């Protein structure tokens, strides 16, 4: 009796086999994005390290909050998403972002409403390289309407390797809101807060367009030295 696979046209059989092999590779080659242990995409210890411990950062007059310190498994998972495109790892970061949103909201006093979340725009080069925009994907997990109101006003140099003052200069007037805020309360969303310069610039651009910016949130923030 012919097996099902022998009934397939040779080219269809080849592509079926290729698919199975790809799936098998994925399953067997899977290592924990947090620590590299084999056999799982995220081991229990690293998953536990993603339990939120909100971190506040002050940058100018914008309250910034991140769900985790950018260190250890949290940093490794964010790198795996951004550099290796492991977008399934966005899901375990949801509680960290939610905790950051909750912390900002708790500081708002009586009126705790946030009308929209506005993702920090991703450079066109980064979008081409990754095929997705992490701040947008994260913003969609908050349950608050997402408004992509910010666009780059000019080219921004890669922030890596820049100090705090250089970062501030690099992003000064780098963003622009492409619609009027009309008094909407907005919360800025980014993936990682390093010095807070990008979030502060996002807040400035939104305020200039008439948004009421209540703060900025990220999954993780670089611990401050000194
Ligand atoms: Zn692990």
py3Dmol code that shows the C-alpha trace and the ligand (Angstrom):
import py3Dmol

protein = """\
ATOM      1  CA  UNK A   1       0.000   0.000   0.000  1.00  0.00           C
ATOM      2  CA  UNK A   2       1.544   3.331  -1.042  1.00  0.00           C
ATOM      3  CA  UNK A   3       2.212   5.737   1.751  1.00  0.00           C
ATOM      4  CA  UNK A   4       0.617   9.156   1.553  1.00  0.00           C
ATOM      5  CA  UNK A   5       3.944  10.787   0.930  1.00  0.00           C
ATOM      6  CA  UNK A   6       4.547   8.616  -2.160  1.00  0.00           C
ATOM      7  CA  UNK A   7       1.263   9.837  -3.626  1.00  0.00           C
ATOM      8  CA  UNK A   8       2.528  13.385  -3.605  1.00  0.00           C
ATOM      9  CA  UNK A   9       4.124  14.879  -6.681  1.00  0.00           C
ATOM     10  CA  UNK A  10       7.945  14.809  -6.157  1.00  0.00           C
ATOM     11  CA  UNK A  11       8.223  18.590  -5.844  1.00  0.00           C
ATOM     12  CA  UNK A  12       5.343  18.690  -3.353  1.00  0.00           C
ATOM     13  CA  UNK A  13       6.997  15.862  -1.423  1.00  0.00           C
ATOM     14  CA  UNK A  14      10.272  17.792  -1.357  1.00  0.00           C
ATOM     15  CA  UNK A  15       8.620  20.906  -0.018  1.00  0.00           C
ATOM     16  CA  UNK A  16       6.693  18.862   2.573  1.00  0.00           C
ATOM     17  CA  UNK A  17       9.919  17.255   3.727  1.00  0.00           C
ATOM     18  CA  UNK A  18      11.633  20.617   3.828  1.00  0.00           C
ATOM     19  CA  UNK A  19       8.829  21.974   5.990  1.00  0.00           C
ATOM     20  CA  UNK A  20       9.023  19.039   8.395  1.00  0.00           C
ATOM     21  CA  UNK A  21      12.773  19.453   8.648  1.00  0.00           C
ATOM     22  CA  UNK A  22      12.417  23.162   9.329  1.00  0.00           C
ATOM     23  CA  UNK A  23       9.905  22.467  12.080  1.00  0.00           C
ATOM     24  CA  UNK A  24      12.132  19.739  13.516  1.00  0.00           C
ATOM     25  CA  UNK A  25      15.136  22.071  13.425  1.00  0.00           C
ATOM     26  CA  UNK A  26      13.127  24.695  15.197  1.00  0.00           C
ATOM     27  CA  UNK A  27      12.019  22.289  17.912  1.00  0.00           C
ATOM     28  CA  UNK A  28      15.364  20.589  18.495  1.00  0.00           C
ATOM     29  CA  UNK A  29      17.596  23.617  18.024  1.00  0.00           C
ATOM     30  CA  UNK A  30      15.490  25.712  20.333  1.00  0.00           C
ATOM     31  CA  UNK A  31      17.457  27.155  23.204  1.00  0.00           C
ATOM     32  CA  UNK A  32      16.310  29.450  25.963  1.00  0.00           C
ATOM     33  CA  UNK A  33      16.556  33.053  24.756  1.00  0.00           C
ATOM     34  CA  UNK A  34      17.391  34.135  28.290  1.00  0.00           C
ATOM     35  CA  UNK A  35      20.251  31.783  29.215  1.00  0.00           C
ATOM     36  CA  UNK A  36      20.913  29.446  26.286  1.00  0.00           C
ATOM     37  CA  UNK A  37      19.840  26.198  27.963  1.00  0.00           C
ATOM     38  CA  UNK A  38      18.665  23.686  25.325  1.00  0.00           C
ATOM     39  CA  UNK A  39      15.191  22.333  24.728  1.00  0.00           C
ATOM     40  CA  UNK A  40      12.981  25.341  25.338  1.00  0.00           C
ATOM     41  CA  UNK A  41      12.484  28.841  23.943  1.00  0.00           C
ATOM     42  CA  UNK A  42      12.272  30.237  27.474  1.00  0.00           C
ATOM     43  CA  UNK A  43      13.237  28.201  30.542  1.00  0.00           C
ATOM     44  CA  UNK A  44      11.278  28.480  33.826  1.00  0.00           C
ATOM     45  CA  UNK A  45      14.087  30.407  35.568  1.00  0.00           C
ATOM     46  CA  UNK A  46      14.252  33.016  32.799  1.00  0.00           C
ATOM     47  CA  UNK A  47      10.457  33.230  32.636  1.00  0.00           C
ATOM     48  CA  UNK A  48      10.524  33.945  36.381  1.00  0.00           C
ATOM     49  CA  UNK A  49      13.084  36.708  35.762  1.00  0.00           C
ATOM     50  CA  UNK A  50      10.499  38.440  33.541  1.00  0.00           C
ATOM     51  CA  UNK A  51       8.085  38.910  36.434  1.00  0.00           C
ATOM     52  CA  UNK A  52       7.740  42.716  36.585  1.00  0.00           C
ATOM     53  CA  UNK A  53       9.639  44.871  39.063  1.00  0.00           C
ATOM     54  CA  UNK A  54       8.817  48.370  37.838  1.00  0.00           C
ATOM     55  CA  UNK A  55      11.733  50.795  37.538  1.00  0.00           C
ATOM     56  CA  UNK A  56      11.140  54.553  37.447  1.00  0.00           C
ATOM     57  CA  UNK A  57      13.412  56.830  35.482  1.00  0.00           C
ATOM     58  CA  UNK A  58      13.189  60.610  35.525  1.00  0.00           C
ATOM     59  CA  UNK A  59      13.987  62.451  32.320  1.00  0.00           C
ATOM     60  CA  UNK A  60      12.956  66.090  32.375  1.00  0.00           C
ATOM     61  CA  UNK A  61       9.294  66.459  33.240  1.00  0.00           C
ATOM     62  CA  UNK A  62       8.164  63.147  31.724  1.00  0.00           C
ATOM     63  CA  UNK A  63       7.484  60.297  34.148  1.00  0.00           C
ATOM     64  CA  UNK A  64       9.142  57.229  32.665  1.00  0.00           C
ATOM     65  CA  UNK A  65       8.562  53.726  33.856  1.00  0.00           C
ATOM     66  CA  UNK A  66       9.828  50.319  32.757  1.00  0.00           C
ATOM     67  CA  UNK A  67       8.635  46.927  33.941  1.00  0.00           C
ATOM     68  CA  UNK A  68      12.117  45.479  34.357  1.00  0.00           C
ATOM     69  CA  UNK A  69      15.768  46.421  34.577  1.00  0.00           C
ATOM     70  CA  UNK A  70      17.526  45.939  31.231  1.00  0.00           C
ATOM     71  CA  UNK A  71      19.835  43.183  32.460  1.00  0.00           C
ATOM     72  CA  UNK A  72      20.114  39.393  32.548  1.00  0.00           C
ATOM     73  CA  UNK A  73      17.349  37.354  30.902  1.00  0.00           C
ATOM     74  CA  UNK A  74      15.186  40.442  30.175  1.00  0.00           C
ATOM     75  CA  UNK A  75      17.988  41.996  28.124  1.00  0.00           C
ATOM     76  CA  UNK A  76      18.728  38.687  26.386  1.00  0.00           C
ATOM     77  CA  UNK A  77      15.062  38.158  25.476  1.00  0.00           C
ATOM     78  CA  UNK A  78      14.759  41.694  24.076  1.00  0.00           C
ATOM     79  CA  UNK A  79      17.903  41.104  22.008  1.00  0.00           C
ATOM     80  CA  UNK A  80      16.522  37.789  20.716  1.00  0.00           C
ATOM     81  CA  UNK A  81      13.398  39.598  19.546  1.00  0.00           C
ATOM     82  CA  UNK A  82      15.205  42.542  17.955  1.00  0.00           C
ATOM     83  CA  UNK A  83      18.244  40.782  16.540  1.00  0.00           C
ATOM     84  CA  UNK A  84      16.966  37.255  15.815  1.00  0.00           C
ATOM     85  CA  UNK A  85      13.345  38.120  15.084  1.00  0.00           C
ATOM     86  CA  UNK A  86      11.952  35.795  17.770  1.00  0.00           C
ATOM     87  CA  UNK A  87       8.631  37.623  17.901  1.00  0.00           C
ATOM     88  CA  UNK A  88       6.928  34.838  19.881  1.00  0.00           C
ATOM     89  CA  UNK A  89       8.935  36.176  22.837  1.00  0.00           C
ATOM     90  CA  UNK A  90       6.943  39.430  22.803  1.00  0.00           C
ATOM     91  CA  UNK A  91       4.161  37.650  24.659  1.00  0.00           C
ATOM     92  CA  UNK A  92       6.130  36.895  27.873  1.00  0.00           C
ATOM     93  CA  UNK A  93       7.104  40.589  28.019  1.00  0.00           C
ATOM     94  CA  UNK A  94       3.489  41.728  28.216  1.00  0.00           C
ATOM     95  CA  UNK A  95       3.260  41.675  32.045  1.00  0.00           C
ATOM     96  CA  UNK A  96       6.365  43.896  32.330  1.00  0.00           C
ATOM     97  CA  UNK A  97       4.884  46.525  30.027  1.00  0.00           C
ATOM     98  CA  UNK A  98       1.483  46.268  31.709  1.00  0.00           C
ATOM     99  CA  UNK A  99       3.113  46.881  35.110  1.00  0.00           C
ATOM    100  CA  UNK A 100       4.850  49.976  33.742  1.00  0.00           C
ATOM    101  CA  UNK A 101       1.549  51.291  32.351  1.00  0.00           C
ATOM    102  CA  UNK A 102      -0.096  50.599  35.704  1.00  0.00           C
ATOM    103  CA  UNK A 103       2.640  52.495  37.570  1.00  0.00           C
ATOM    104  CA  UNK A 104       2.260  55.591  35.365  1.00  0.00           C
ATOM    105  CA  UNK A 105      -1.513  55.384  35.650  1.00  0.00           C
ATOM    106  CA  UNK A 106      -1.335  55.174  39.458  1.00  0.00           C
ATOM    107  CA  UNK A 107       0.610  58.452  39.476  1.00  0.00           C
ATOM    108  CA  UNK A 108      -2.065  60.280  37.500  1.00  0.00           C
ATOM    109  CA  UNK A 109      -4.314  60.966  40.467  1.00  0.00           C
ATOM    110  CA  UNK A 110      -8.061  61.256  39.988  1.00  0.00           C
ATOM    111  CA  UNK A 111      -8.310  61.114  36.211  1.00  0.00           C
ATOM    112  CA  UNK A 112      -6.490  57.950  35.266  1.00  0.00           C
ATOM    113  CA  UNK A 113      -7.597  57.789  31.695  1.00  0.00           C
ATOM    114  CA  UNK A 114      -5.079  57.353  28.914  1.00  0.00           C
ATOM    115  CA  UNK A 115      -6.697  57.970  25.534  1.00  0.00           C
ATOM    116  CA  UNK A 116      -3.953  56.611  23.300  1.00  0.00           C
ATOM    117  CA  UNK A 117      -0.576  54.906  23.376  1.00  0.00           C
ATOM    118  CA  UNK A 118       1.923  56.247  20.863  1.00  0.00           C
ATOM    119  CA  UNK A 119       4.826  54.000  19.847  1.00  0.00           C
ATOM    120  CA  UNK A 120       8.253  55.546  19.314  1.00  0.00           C
ATOM    121  CA  UNK A 121       8.837  55.275  15.552  1.00  0.00           C
ATOM    122  CA  UNK A 122      11.321  52.696  14.290  1.00  0.00           C
ATOM    123  CA  UNK A 123      13.837  53.839  11.708  1.00  0.00           C
ATOM    124  CA  UNK A 124      13.127  52.655   8.181  1.00  0.00           C
ATOM    125  CA  UNK A 125      16.428  50.763   8.152  1.00  0.00           C
ATOM    126  CA  UNK A 126      15.554  48.880  11.353  1.00  0.00           C
ATOM    127  CA  UNK A 127      12.101  48.057   9.997  1.00  0.00           C
ATOM    128  CA  UNK A 128      13.601  46.719   6.779  1.00  0.00           C
ATOM    129  CA  UNK A 129      16.080  44.616   8.737  1.00  0.00           C
ATOM    130  CA  UNK A 130      13.556  43.213  11.232  1.00  0.00           C
ATOM    131  CA  UNK A 131      10.294  43.183   9.342  1.00  0.00           C
ATOM    132  CA  UNK A 132       8.388  44.429  12.373  1.00  0.00           C
ATOM    133  CA  UNK A 133       8.285  47.404  14.693  1.00  0.00           C
ATOM    134  CA  UNK A 134       8.765  46.336  18.311  1.00  0.00           C
ATOM    135  CA  UNK A 135       7.346  49.483  19.976  1.00  0.00           C
ATOM    136  CA  UNK A 136       4.200  49.099  17.831  1.00  0.00           C
ATOM    137  CA  UNK A 137       3.854  45.405  18.670  1.00  0.00           C
ATOM    138  CA  UNK A 138       4.276  46.194  22.363  1.00  0.00           C
ATOM    139  CA  UNK A 139       1.818  49.102  22.219  1.00  0.00           C
ATOM    140  CA  UNK A 140      -0.809  46.742  20.799  1.00  0.00           C
ATOM    141  CA  UNK A 141      -0.526  44.539  23.908  1.00  0.00           C
ATOM    142  CA  UNK A 142      -1.593  47.347  26.287  1.00  0.00           C
ATOM    143  CA  UNK A 143      -5.287  47.232  25.411  1.00  0.00           C
ATOM    144  CA  UNK A 144      -5.227  51.036  24.944  1.00  0.00           C
ATOM    145  CA  UNK A 145      -5.934  52.378  21.423  1.00  0.00           C
ATOM    146  CA  UNK A 146      -2.690  52.705  19.457  1.00  0.00           C
ATOM    147  CA  UNK A 147      -2.060  55.922  17.547  1.00  0.00           C
ATOM    148  CA  UNK A 148       1.039  55.994  15.337  1.00  0.00           C
ATOM    149  CA  UNK A 149       1.269  59.760  15.592  1.00  0.00           C
ATOM    150  CA  UNK A 150       5.053  60.155  15.498  1.00  0.00           C
ATOM    151  CA  UNK A 151       7.317  60.107  12.479  1.00  0.00           C
ATOM    152  CA  UNK A 152      11.037  60.859  12.174  1.00  0.00           C
ATOM    153  CA  UNK A 153      11.582  64.503  11.226  1.00  0.00           C
ATOM    154  CA  UNK A 154      15.067  63.671  10.012  1.00  0.00           C
ATOM    155  CA  UNK A 155      17.623  60.881  10.053  1.00  0.00           C
ATOM    156  CA  UNK A 156      18.713  59.800  13.536  1.00  0.00           C
ATOM    157  CA  UNK A 157      22.157  58.345  14.149  1.00  0.00           C
ATOM    158  CA  UNK A 158      22.231  54.945  15.874  1.00  0.00           C
ATOM    159  CA  UNK A 159      22.157  55.696  19.612  1.00  0.00           C
ATOM    160  CA  UNK A 160      24.398  52.789  20.569  1.00  0.00           C
ATOM    161  CA  UNK A 161      27.728  53.902  21.930  1.00  0.00           C
ATOM    162  CA  UNK A 162      26.561  57.451  22.562  1.00  0.00           C
ATOM    163  CA  UNK A 163      26.685  59.058  26.003  1.00  0.00           C
ATOM    164  CA  UNK A 164      23.743  60.740  27.665  1.00  0.00           C
ATOM    165  CA  UNK A 165      24.501  64.245  26.367  1.00  0.00           C
ATOM    166  CA  UNK A 166      25.243  63.013  22.824  1.00  0.00           C
ATOM    167  CA  UNK A 167      22.012  61.034  22.817  1.00  0.00           C
ATOM    168  CA  UNK A 168      20.024  64.082  23.801  1.00  0.00           C
ATOM    169  CA  UNK A 169      21.669  66.099  21.038  1.00  0.00           C
ATOM    170  CA  UNK A 170      21.203  63.255  18.535  1.00  0.00           C
ATOM    171  CA  UNK A 171      17.442  63.065  19.091  1.00  0.00           C
ATOM    172  CA  UNK A 172      16.760  66.802  19.602  1.00  0.00           C
ATOM    173  CA  UNK A 173      13.865  67.780  17.314  1.00  0.00           C
ATOM    174  CA  UNK A 174      14.216  64.414  15.596  1.00  0.00           C
ATOM    175  CA  UNK A 175      10.525  63.504  15.840  1.00  0.00           C
ATOM    176  CA  UNK A 176       7.371  65.188  14.657  1.00  0.00           C
ATOM    177  CA  UNK A 177       3.696  64.418  15.224  1.00  0.00           C
ATOM    178  CA  UNK A 178       1.828  64.036  11.959  1.00  0.00           C
ATOM    179  CA  UNK A 179      -1.567  64.835  13.424  1.00  0.00           C
ATOM    180  CA  UNK A 180      -3.119  67.224  15.925  1.00  0.00           C
ATOM    181  CA  UNK A 181      -3.486  65.948  19.478  1.00  0.00           C
ATOM    182  CA  UNK A 182      -6.588  68.001  20.295  1.00  0.00           C
ATOM    183  CA  UNK A 183      -6.037  67.446  24.012  1.00  0.00           C
ATOM    184  CA  UNK A 184      -5.881  63.630  23.870  1.00  0.00           C
ATOM    185  CA  UNK A 185      -3.959  62.094  26.774  1.00  0.00           C
ATOM    186  CA  UNK A 186      -1.074  60.067  25.365  1.00  0.00           C
ATOM    187  CA  UNK A 187       1.390  57.564  26.756  1.00  0.00           C
ATOM    188  CA  UNK A 188       4.612  56.968  24.817  1.00  0.00           C
ATOM    189  CA  UNK A 189       5.694  53.333  24.340  1.00  0.00           C
ATOM    190  CA  UNK A 190       9.228  52.165  23.586  1.00  0.00           C
ATOM    191  CA  UNK A 191      10.977  48.811  23.992  1.00  0.00           C
ATOM    192  CA  UNK A 192      13.982  49.901  26.055  1.00  0.00           C
ATOM    193  CA  UNK A 193      14.681  53.155  27.894  1.00  0.00           C
ATOM    194  CA  UNK A 194      18.414  53.869  28.040  1.00  0.00           C
ATOM    195  CA  UNK A 195      18.814  57.513  29.050  1.00  0.00           C
ATOM    196  CA  UNK A 196      15.220  58.542  28.407  1.00  0.00           C
ATOM    197  CA  UNK A 197      16.294  60.982  25.689  1.00  0.00           C
ATOM    198  CA  UNK A 198      14.159  59.355  22.970  1.00  0.00           C
ATOM    199  CA  UNK A 199      11.051  59.235  25.168  1.00  0.00           C
ATOM    200  CA  UNK A 200      11.584  62.862  26.207  1.00  0.00           C
ATOM    201  CA  UNK A 201      11.857  63.849  22.533  1.00  0.00           C
ATOM    202  CA  UNK A 202       8.684  61.863  21.732  1.00  0.00           C
ATOM    203  CA  UNK A 203       6.874  63.691  24.540  1.00  0.00           C
ATOM    204  CA  UNK A 204       8.108  67.066  23.296  1.00  0.00           C
ATOM    205  CA  UNK A 205       6.926  66.381  19.738  1.00  0.00           C
ATOM    206  CA  UNK A 206       3.508  65.173  20.927  1.00  0.00           C
ATOM    207  CA  UNK A 207       3.021  68.161  23.214  1.00  0.00           C
ATOM    208  CA  UNK A 208       3.964  70.511  20.386  1.00  0.00           C
ATOM    209  CA  UNK A 209       1.065  68.979  18.417  1.00  0.00           C
ATOM    210  CA  UNK A 210      -1.440  69.412  21.245  1.00  0.00           C
ATOM    211  CA  UNK A 211      -1.326  66.020  23.010  1.00  0.00           C
ATOM    212  CA  UNK A 212      -1.309  65.834  26.801  1.00  0.00           C
ATOM    213  CA  UNK A 213       1.566  63.434  27.483  1.00  0.00           C
ATOM    214  CA  UNK A 214       1.148  61.582  30.778  1.00  0.00           C
ATOM    215  CA  UNK A 215       4.406  59.622  30.600  1.00  0.00           C
ATOM    216  CA  UNK A 216       6.401  57.015  28.762  1.00  0.00           C
ATOM    217  CA  UNK A 217       6.733  53.297  29.332  1.00  0.00           C
ATOM    218  CA  UNK A 218       9.043  50.535  28.164  1.00  0.00           C
ATOM    219  CA  UNK A 219       9.585  46.856  28.868  1.00  0.00           C
ATOM    220  CA  UNK A 220      13.005  47.525  30.368  1.00  0.00           C
ATOM    221  CA  UNK A 221      15.246  50.387  31.423  1.00  0.00           C
ATOM    222  CA  UNK A 222      19.018  50.461  31.691  1.00  0.00           C
ATOM    223  CA  UNK A 223      19.908  50.745  35.386  1.00  0.00           C
ATOM    224  CA  UNK A 224      21.367  54.189  36.089  1.00  0.00           C
ATOM    225  CA  UNK A 225      24.912  54.433  37.322  1.00  0.00           C
ATOM    226  CA  UNK A 226      25.817  56.729  40.179  1.00  0.00           C
TER     227      UNK A 226
END
"""
ligand_1 = """\
1
ZN
Zn 16.780 30.399 30.530
"""
view = py3Dmol.view(width=600, height=400)
view.addModel(protein, "pdb")
view.setStyle({"model": 0}, {"cartoon": {"style": "trace"}})
view.addModel(ligand_1, "xyz")
view.setStyle({"model": 1}, {"stick": {}})
view.zoomTo()
view.show()
